[in-house]
Amino acid sequence: MHIRQSFDIVSLFAGFPTRNPVLRPFLAAIGLLVQLLVLLMLPLAASQAQEARPVTLLLENARVIIGDGSVLQDAAMLVADGRIVSVGQRSNMEVDESVEIIDLNGKTLVPAFIDSHAHLGYEGHRSWGGSNYSRDNLIDHLQRYAYYGFSAVFSAGSDPDTLALEVQQAQLRGDFDAARFLFAAGMAPPGQGPNDQFLVHALALEQQTGQKILYGVANAEQATEAVQQIAAKKLSVIKIWVDDRGGSQQKLSQD
């Protein structure tokens, strides 16, 4: 509300035509209260407007490796509100005094990495297996990936579907910062899928959580039903184990 409008309201209440001497001070008090509330709200509105301004950074004196493999020496990167605006030679960039400048002292900037095949949640600090899988451990893995420069990780067919979906949705809501979590449902001949050592842990984790990890299919009808179940859970990717792993497992039937 504009200050001028607040004074108009005060005038309206203070000058409200009434012959009742009791109401006059009451109406004037209401007008003063409205004005006080407006004045108290102005600093808050100004603070919110200031917080909404994008933060602009210039990272200079860097060695920048572009996504096409080319390398820029003595380069700079301009970042506004968390997004890369431009990358190029520092000598070609002009910025005003409001921009915060950070000297990288020759450090290298590269595009974020993407791990396209991982099995998250199973690794603990001193052991590996399904007993380590939990929401906290999964998020810890994603945050470790982010620390080492990864922007996204694809966990391939080894996650309890409900728990993994909850973590994925929590990340999309902004509940935690980490590498982007992508995962797939698993599909293979019944009782098979990952290598035998891994398979033991995946099947045990299914029993432990009561959630689906591997969809066993022996024919086209079962495969169709499994795909429908996966789609109903709003999972968008399926990893399918096809080969027999050197004769150690049954190969997925062509039928």
C-alpha positions, -999 to 999 in steps of 0.1 A, spaced: 0 0 0 13 35 -9 20 59 20 -2 85 4 -31 60 4 -25 53 41 -29 90 50 -60 92 29 -74 63 50 -65 82 82 -82 113 70 -112 93 60 -116 78 95 -106 110 114 -130 132 93 -159 107 91 -191 127 96 -207 117 129 -223 136 157 -216 109 182 -187 123 203 -179 87 214 -173 74 179 -150 103 168 -119 93 188 -126 57 181 -126 62 143 -95 84 145 -77 56 165 -86 31 138 -71 54 111 -38 58 131 -36 21 136 -39 15 99 -12 40 92 11 24 118 6 -11 102 15 3 68 46 20 81 57 -13 97 51 -32 65 72 -10 43 107 -21 56 96 -58 51 84 -51 16 117 -34 8 137 -63 23 118 -88 2 124 -68 -29 161 -67 -21 163 -104 -15 146 -111 -49 174 -93 -68 196 -118 -87 231 -123 -73 257 -118 -100 291 -132 -99 321 -130 -122 346 -159 -120 378 -147 -136 413 -159 -142 401 -194 -150 410 -222 -174 376 -231 -189 370 -264 -208 339 -260 -230 316 -289 -236 329 -294 -272 364 -300 -258 379 -266 -266 399 -248 -239 398 -211 -230 428 -197 -211 425 -166 -189 388 -169 -193 358 -158 -172 323 -170 -164 294 -147 -156 267 -161 -133 234 -144 -125 209 -158 -101 225 -192 -101 226 -195 -139 256 -192 -163 250 -161 -185 282 -161 -206 316 -177 -209 345 -161 -227 377 -142 -226 379 -119 -195 392 -90 -217 359 -91 -236 337 -88 -205 327 -56 -190 308 -56 -157 296 -29 -134 306 -23 -97 276 -43 -84 291 -76 -97 310 -97 -72 344 -108 -87 361 -140 -77 397 -147 -88 401 -184 -94 439 -181 -97 441 -203 -128 418 -231 -116 400 -252 -142 362 -250 -148 345 -279 -166 309 -288 -173 294 -309 -146 298 -347 -149 270 -372 -153 272 -408 -140 250 -428 -164 253 -462 -146 254 -464 -108 239 -485 -80 233 -461 -52 225 -467 -16 243 -500 -11 277 -487 -2 284 -479 35 314 -464 51 329 -498 58 307 -523 40 287 -529 8 252 -544 6 215 -540 9 216 -536 46 231 -501 40 203 -489 18 182 -462 34 168 -427 26 197 -410 45 224 -431 28 209 -425 -6 209 -387 -1 244 -389 13 255 -406 -19 239 -380 -41 255 -352 -21 289 -368 -24 284 -369 -61 276 -332 -61 308 -325 -41 329 -342 -67 313 -323 -96 285 -345 -107 252 -329 -116 232 -361 -122 234 -398 -114 214 -426 -129 209 -456 -106 202 -486 -129 176 -510 -117 186 -517 -81 165 -493 -60 133 -501 -39 108 -482 -61 87 -465 -35 116 -452 -14 135 -441 -44 105 -423 -58 100 -405 -25 136 -393 -25 133 -382 -61 101 -362 -53 117 -347 -22 146 -335 -43 123 -319 -69 105 -301 -40 139 -286 -30 141 -305 3 178 -311 -1 206 -301 -25 225 -328 -43 233 -343 -77 200 -350 -96 187 -384 -88 175 -406 -117 166 -443 -114 151 -472 -132 129 -501 -124 146 -535 -131 133 -562 -153 148 -597 -160 140 -634 -161 124 -644 -127 149 -644 -99 177 -629 -120 191 -596 -131 224 -582 -116 255 -605 -112 250 -632 -87 268 -614 -58 247 -583 -63 215 -602 -69 216 -617 -34 216 -582 -19 189 -568 -42 166 -597 -34 172 -594 3 165 -557 1 132 -564 -16 122 -586 13 135 -561 39 116 -531 25 86 -549 10 91 -528 -22 97 -539 -57 132 -538 -73 133 -565 -99 103 -575 -120 107 -611 -131 92 -618 -166 92 -651 -185 70 -641 -215 54 -612 -233 23 -613 -212 42 -609 -180 64 -582 -195 33 -563 -205 18 -566 -170 51 -555 -154 54 -524 -177 18 -515 -167 26 -518 -130 57 -497 -134 38 -470 -154 11 -469 -127 38 -460 -102 49 -432 -125 84 -446 -130 97 -434 -164 127 -458 -170 131 -495 -171 164 -514 -171 162 -548 -188 188 -575 -182 189 -596 -214 221 -616 -216 230 -648 -196 262 -633 -181 285 -659 -196 262 -688 -189 257 -680 -152 221 -669 -157 191 -676 -180 189 -654 -210 157 -633 -215 134 -651 -239 128 -635 -273 91 -644 -268 
